[in-house]
Amino acid sequence: MTIAIPKFGVGASALRKEDPRLLRGEGAFTDDVRAEGELRAYVLRSPYAAARFVINDVETARGSEGVHLVLTAADVAHLGPVTCQTPLKQPDGSRHALKHTPLLCDGEVRHVGDAVAFIVADTLAQAQDAAELIDIDWEIGDAHVDPGTALDEGSPLVWPDLGSNQAFLYRVGDAAATDKAFADAAHVTSIRFVNNRLVSNYMETRACLAEWDAAAEKFTLTLGSQGVHGIRRTLANDVFRMELDRFRVVTRDVGGGFGTKAFNYREYPLSLEAARRTGRPVKWVCDRTEHFLADSHGRDHRTAASLALDADGRILGLKIDILANMGGYLGQFGPYVPTFGAAMATGVYDIRALDFTLRGVYTHTTPVDAYRGAGRPEAAFLIERLIDAAAREIGLPVTELRRRNFIRPEQFPYLTRGGRNYDVGEFDGHMTRALEKADFAGFADRAKEAESRGRLRGFGTAVYIEACAFAGSEPAKLTLDADGGITLYIGTQTNGQGHATAYSQFVADHIGIDFERITVRQGDTNELAKGGGTGGSRSIPLGGVSVSAASRVLADKMKKIAADELEAAPGDIELVDGEARIVGTDRVITYADIARAAGSEADRTGDADVVQNEATYPNGTHVCELEVDPDTGQVEIVAYTIVDDFGHTVNPVLLLGQVHGGVVQGIGQCLSEGVVYSEDGQLLTASFMDYAVPRADSVPSFSFETRNVPSTTNAMGIKGAGEAGTIGACPAVMNALIDALDRARGIRHIDMPATPQRVWEALNA
């Protein structure tokens, strides 16, 4: 049976309503916001990764032209640090020490780019000039940047008071059961690899405008973020230790986030404190080099893993040991991110014995925190690379080994050894479809043709699963406006995903109205009491469900008012094209008239806060086909096929954009992106001259479709899609590259990023 989809309802490919305004240059990004009398701020940052320092003279800087304020650690000693919000329980039951990020360093720095002073002047140039007048004596120490050797005896300590570079220890699973599984195994496959460090590189760098209302004793902070409520909470509770209602946090347009704009950073409270002291608005704008140096990085693991199999290729057990680089301080969610390696370690496979050990380590590098996927891409890469390696060693086709070990549909709900409760899944179904779409049967002929051209061709498959839209809710409020339009208030935050379009589709399902008459309001703590922000693909699975429920509530109220006005029963009223009409007649009342007839504001308001008790689990298969030029090491992706299970599709066009963007970020990690530090802690990849993000000619056209199995934990069957592309891409691309290298030269390992130089060196070793 074919289900009719409303022109703008859920399931329709409605084009983004946000784009015309942005294309006309009418966006309001943080640096577009101006305040009368605003001053400009600049952060003096450490040029050393490990050093003690003494500031000899700051008065010369304070007296220089245009300068209004210079802050050092002593000036902000009354304020709290930027705190880590996610301490972990260690195996012995203890909580590890929390090394928070100070607003300004007090005599010691722990990575290049660490903040030493905050200068406020009439212009940015004046603030920069004043920074050069601050006289500092530096005592340079020994730096350590390699997480792989952070725990070795003699490694320089980031925090000497701890006596070690170990930040925390985390374990999951049953070591005894896993040891037995390995003892009983017919074959054991082991791999080691680096999950490389990344920089977010959103288009719009971070910025903020801080204002202080002395009469009301209240702050206003305008910034690009992924949610204003969490930032307000940490500012009030942890830094200023003031009442929540003395802070208003506002986010307007945001040019990308990828997880990294979800956090509170030191520049925000410093700007607020400067505004309070100067009595003037203070603006700080991050430049691109500062972004590389000071914004949280992603990934950066050293992993050793082993898989035990019986004689039939059935997986018996999995052992994993990970060193996760935390950088010089613990990020807001830093410790929590790599724990997803445990939660999702077994992937889509029926693995009943797991021994997972995670050690977070400090290094003299920029702190590491959530970046697109936040632990789930690392987990998928680990298990999918391990499956491919095992298949090669035991002589099974990689697809057959997967099929033998998939969690079968009849096994759901399925509790993994990592503690995740999968509700549904048909993994063999979407893998089979993806292989069919990618013409796996014809690959051998294509490989021979490539060989005739002097190219090495490879075919890689990855079957992933992730957890997102975690237990919780996202409240939504709808109002019928006086002019007959609809306004939605919701506490998520778009940073490029198209929320105004997607949320409007949920409204349109219940309240017939032109898309342009629906206004979506986000990003202002004065307008909405609470909100969870955007992250973990939660906006549509949680927020969308509440918007749909709130729309039903408001629609019922509107029908009741219309019924009273038209002297009919509410059940006889339909809402179509901005009017309420008695079905089958020409008797109508406009939405504006309904608003006027409403007895109170409550009569034209719809609220909902739908609670979800378990995460959702998007999954799918990515297939990559690529060629390698052995003379240069250059890798070209020639075909890329995706078959995903997102439960229920809200907007196919928006979904396609999310998947494409995610895959490109995954390809970037595989083939070009990677942070490099020198031995003394200097960031060698601090610009686009040295850090290679993917370009348009780096990626192929994509073949994409869905094979959806509705979620049973989500009220509308939606699973979420924002991170899925990145999670599936890395193992698919690297499996394809290893396939090409193994066929040609027997090479079965290469680390990301597989740059042309690395590939060439591997081929010519």
Secondary structure as UniProt FT lines:
FT   TURN            7..8
FT   TURN            10..11
FT   TURN            17..18
FT   HELIX           19..23
FT   TURN            24..25
FT   HELIX           30..32
FT   TURN            36..37
FT   STRAND          39..45
FT   STRAND          51..57
FT   HELIX           59..62
FT   TURN            65..66
FT   STRAND          67..71
FT   HELIX           73..76
FT   TURN            77..78
FT   TURN            91..92
FT   STRAND          108..109
FT   TURN            112..113
FT   STRAND          115..121
FT   HELIX           124..131
FT   TURN            132..133
FT   STRAND          135..140
FT   HELIX           147..149
FT   TURN            150..151
FT   TURN            153..154
FT   HELIX           160..162
FT   STRAND          166..173
FT   HELIX           175..183
FT   STRAND          187..198
FT   STRAND          207..213
FT   TURN            214..217
FT   STRAND          218..223
FT   HELIX           228..234
FT   HELIX           235..240
FT   HELIX           244..246
FT   STRAND          247..250
FT   TURN            258..261
FT   HELIX           267..278
FT   STRAND          282..285
FT   HELIX           288..294
FT   STRAND          297..309
FT   TURN            311..312
FT   STRAND          315..327
FT   TURN            334..336
FT   HELIX           337..339
FT   HELIX           340..343
FT   TURN            344..348
FT   STRAND          354..362
FT   TURN            372..375
FT   HELIX           376..394
FT   HELIX           398..405
FT   HELIX           409..411
FT   STRAND          414..415
FT   TURN            417..418
FT   STRAND          421..422
FT   HELIX           427..437
FT   TURN            438..439
FT   HELIX           440..442
FT   HELIX           443..452
FT   TURN            453..454
FT   STRAND          456..465
FT   STRAND          476..480
FT   TURN            482..483
FT   STRAND          486..490
FT   HELIX           499..510
FT   HELIX           515..517
FT   STRAND          518..521
FT   TURN            525..527
FT   TURN            536..537
FT   HELIX           539..544
FT   HELIX           545..566
FT   HELIX           570..572
FT   STRAND          573..576
FT   TURN            577..578
FT   STRAND          579..582
FT   TURN            583..584
FT   STRAND          588..590
FT   HELIX           591..597
FT   HELIX           601..604
FT   STRAND          605..608
FT   STRAND          619..629
FT   TURN            630..633
FT   STRAND          634..645
FT   HELIX           652..671
FT   TURN            679..680
FT   TURN            688..690
FT   HELIX           696..698
FT   STRAND          702..706
FT   TURN            715..716
FT   TURN            722..723
FT   HELIX           724..745
FT   HELIX           756..763
//
